[in-house]
Amino acid sequence: MTTTLAFHRIKRVAVLGSGVMGSAIACHLAQCGAEVILLDLPADEGPRDGVAAGHLAKALKSKPSPIYSKQFASRIETGNFDDDLPRISECDWIIEVIVERLDIKQQLFERVEQHRTPGTFITSNTSGIPIGMLAEGRSEDFRKHFCGTHFFNPPRYLQLLEIIPGPDTLPEVLDFFTAYGERILGKQSVQCKDTPAFIANRVGVFAIQALFHTVEDMGLSVEAVDKLTGPAMGRPKSATFRTCDVVGLDTLVHVAKGVADNCPNDERAEVFAIPSYVKHLVDQGWLGSKSGQGFYKKVVTDGKKEIHALDLKTLDYKPKQKVQFATLAAAKNVDDLRERTKLLFNGQDQAGEFYRRIFADVFAYVSHRIPEISDEPYRIDDALRAGFGWELGAFESWDAIGLQAGLDACTARGLEVA
């Protein structure tokens, strides 16, 4: 991707919102060479900048670290919206990373417009609120220079940067962020359409939700599913349930509900309904790593730490069990992922049935997303690889398995392909 706008134009960035994502984005921008001002609400007690400063300090102590070297944190200044918002007039890029509520974001953008220098880039890190709605009521110059820049968590490690246009966004602004993301921020930039949850979360969360229902239907355990959906099929070691714990079940449920609410005509809308065992965890506040337990829980027994897994039937935690499948054993010696994917898909045990069902769900679903969320299949694959850590995207997996075999699996599931 080429751009006529010089990269050196981004020297100073204002990050509005210092929560988990805001602080992590600030760290990533700082390590890539930008001077950053990180703003949040004024503190009720103590120093006025205490909220942003506290969040940044917490981020810098977190693991994995959001920044390559702590020395780069010296490029980040903290402040608050009441005292320091006028300082955004000095910035080349303003990125909003506050709570996912349309009304609150719009109120902040109204304040931003009072201080923003015309021509300055302004973006939102929203994970799914329509960009067009966020820009409503803003000036023409604001709207022309406004788009979505959706980072995935954690920003330092996940490659995906989704670039989402509003109805009035200048093409050169989209081209700039696409190229800047790739060449300066080290990202896989994917231009998306302004549709609910954009590309990666629309398909990735569907895949997780469909898997949740399949697991319940087939009576598989948490440990079994994570064994099946990890490196064996070219996915991260954290597989499915461990990944959900890391991301946070509240985040997953928020995105799923957002798609359900905003896509009532989705042909698989029922898949976005939250399964009872997930609802149980959320109701208990067991959201994953952030709360100390989710699908997995660390337990100390006789002075030794153990990992227990949730029994999806009883909703009790039990010591992790080792699981074995003939299909997985056969796949161990197949290094080529495309060949291994085909082998897994054709397995004759419960694992093979599981693979056929989850692949069929995804194949049928992505076939209906063209041209709704993207005109080009490769953008969907790019987003899934960079945002969810899939080594093969959905369409690439279908190619590996074979077009007709994929169609037959969809038919067996009673699924229509576009």
C-alpha positions, 0 to 999 in steps of 0.5 A: 500500500502506498501513500502520498502522506509522509510518515514523519507527519506522525510525531506526536499522538494524543491517546484519549483513554488510559485503560488496558487498551489505551495504555497498551496502545500508548506504549506501542506508539512510544516504542515505535518512535512517537511522543505520546500524551495519555489522557483520562478523567481527572482523579477525585483524590490526589494528583489530577493526572492520577488516573492516567498515571496509575493506569500507565504504571500498572500497564508497565508492570504487567506481563507480557510487557506492553513495551520493548524497553521501559526507557521508551515510556519516557516518551509518554506524558500523562494528563487529564481531560479537564486540564490538558485537552487543549494540548491535543492541538499540538498533536498529529494524530488523536486516537480515542480509546474510552468506554464502548458507549456511543453517547460517551464517545460522541460527548468526548468528540464534541469536546475534541473538536473545540481544540483539534487543529484542522487536518489532524487525524482523528480515529477511534479504537472502537471494536464495533460501534459504527464509525458513521454514527461516531462522526455524526454532528461533527464538522466536515474537516473532522469527518474527512479525517476520521476513521476507525483504527482498531488494535487488537489486545495486546497491541504489542503482540497481535498484528492486526490493525483494522482500518474502518472508513466513515461515510466521509473519510478521505481515501488518502487517510485510509491509505495512510493508516494502512501503510503507516500501520504496516511500515511503522507500527509493524501491523497487518493492516486490513481495510474493513467495511463499516459493519458490526464488529468489522471483520475479525471479530465478526467471523472470529467470535462467530467461530468461537460461539459456534464451537461453544454450541458444538462442544455442548452438543457433543459433550466434549471437555474443556481440556479436549477442545483446547487439545483439538483447537491449538497448534494441531490445527495451526492455532495458538497454544492457548487454543479456545478456552484458554484464549477466552480466559486471557481475552476476558469472557465479558469482552467476548460476550459484549462482542457477541451481543453486539453482533446479535443486536446489530445484525438481526438478519444474520442467517446464523443469528442464533449462534450468537446466543450465549450458552448457559455455561458461559452465562454462569461464569459471567454471572459469577464474575469469573471472567478469566485471567482478570478475575482469577478464574474462568474456564480454568482456575489455579488451585493450591493443593498440599502446597502445590499449584494445579490447574483445574478446568471447568466441567461444562456439565456440573459447572464444578472445577476438576483437575485437568485430564489428559485426552487422546484422539487417534486423529491427533496422534496420526496428525503428529507426524504431518508437518505441512499444515495444509495436509494436516488440516485435511487429515484432521477434517477426514478423521474417523473418530470423535475428533474428526466429527468435531473438525468437520462440524466446526469447519463447516460452520465457518465455511458456510458463514464466511461465504455469506459475508462476501460482500457484506463485510469485505469484497475480497476473501483475502481480507477475511483471511488476513484479519483472522490470521493477524487478529486471532492467530490462525495460521490458515484463514477460513478460505485457505483452510477450505482450499486445503480441505477441498472445495467439494469436501467443504461443501459436503460438510456444510450440506451434512450440517444442513447449512446453505452456502452462498 
